[in-house]
Amino acid sequence: IIARYNIRPEQFPCYLGLIGDAVDCIPGVPGIGPVAASCLLRHFESMPLLYENLQDVGGLSYRGASKGAALLTRYKAEAQLSRLLATIVQNVDLPTERFSQVNATDILWQQPDVAEVDDLLGSEGFDVIARERFRTLLHSIRPEHLTLQETL
């Protein structure tokens, strides 16, 4: 996210709140694009801080900054709704919802059980050559570089 969008991961809901996302029907602020949004979030850190300091938007160095404050003011409700729509709900506690019962450590990558995968492939009709290719691939996957801190 840092390399591609030039923002921190925790800023992504604010980023989508500003630019929107047509695929997920998130409207965003018309006239605020990716470059403007990343500039705004680098400077103000979050949408709430941005809206507290709208008077400073015109002085930023992105194309259209002079009109930015007016756009943000006019489409404030859409920006706030968009940010809400782009925020992943994390405080769900429903016994029937399996994902609400999962901790971050529960979803860390683990080496797959090759025998179980092989049995599954066999039951699905994969031939011997395809199954051997999958086994070879599974044995080659070794993300030792990942730690709990890096994945969270």
Stockholm file with secondary structure:
# STOCKHOLM 1.0

chainA/1-152         IIARYNIRPEQFPCYLGLIGDAVDCIPGVPGIGPVAASCLLRHFESMPLLYENLQDVGGLSYRGASKGAALLTRYKAEAQLSRLLATIVQNVDLPTERFSQVNATDILWQQPDVAEVDDLLGSEGFDVIARERFRTLLHSIRPEHLTLQETL
#=GR chainA/1-152 SS CHHHHSSCGGGHHHHHHHHCBGGGTBCCCTTCCHHHHHHHHHHHSSHHHHHHTGGGGGGSSSTTHHHHHHHHHHTHHHHHHHHHHTSCCCCCCCTTCGGGGCCGGGGSCCCCCHHHHHHHHHHTTCCHHHHHHHHHHHHHCCCTTCCHHHHC
#=GC SS_cons         CHHHHSSCGGGHHHHHHHHCBGGGTBCCCTTCCHHHHHHHHHHHSSHHHHHHTGGGGGGSSSTTHHHHHHHHHHTHHHHHHHHHHTSCCCCCCCTTCGGGGCCGGGGSCCCCCHHHHHHHHHHTTCCHHHHHHHHHHHHHCCCTTCCHHHHC
//
